[in-house]
Amino acid sequence: MDVLLSVLSIVLIVIGLVGCVLPVLPGPILAFGGYLLLLLTPAADNIGAVSLFMAGFVTLLTIVADFVVPVLGVKMFEGSDYGKWGSFIGGIAGVFFMPVGLIAGPFIGAFVGELIAGRELDVSLKSAVGSVIGFLCGAIFKIIAVLFILILAIKAIV
């Protein structure tokens, strides 16, 4: 039974890694769940409170980053406060239109926000592109976070 749980744990973490690229799956959450599953195996003896806290904290950071990083992308591309708020609201609305909505939501939100602010079309598009670049940076961060959890899990099992 322990081997089955350990294999299931690694499978969940790998699915979590896929979920970092496929927005339909909550990648880091699945990976953290897989890591928690190891607590039901003898590998639990190798999981310290610090590593468990770090895995949970990194997972929480990825959830926050999903909404904040596209806004930072807008800011880096000289977007206005309207564009930042539009990207943030679009990111939340995009969750309801997965998987396309996770990229299109912040893009459309930033674009519309900039138009409402009275910015020119090219500036609005630049800001919207910034939100997509922010989203991609967030995806890279999630991949790194899940790889970190995978390393913790492998260390606990071995």
HELIX and SHEET records of a PDB file:
HELIX    1   1 ASP A    2  GLY A   19  1                                  18    
HELIX    2   2 GLY A   27  LEU A   37  1                                  11    
HELIX    3   3 LEU A   38  LEU A   40  5                                   3    
HELIX    4   4 PRO A   42  ASN A   46  5                                   5    
HELIX    5   5 ALA A   49  MET A   76  1                                  28    
HELIX    6   6 ASP A   81  GLY A   94  1                                  14    
HELIX    7   7 VAL A   95  PHE A   97  5                                   3    
HELIX    8   8 GLY A  101  ILE A  116  1                                  16    
HELIX    9   9 LEU A  121  ILE A  157  1                                  37    
END                                                                             
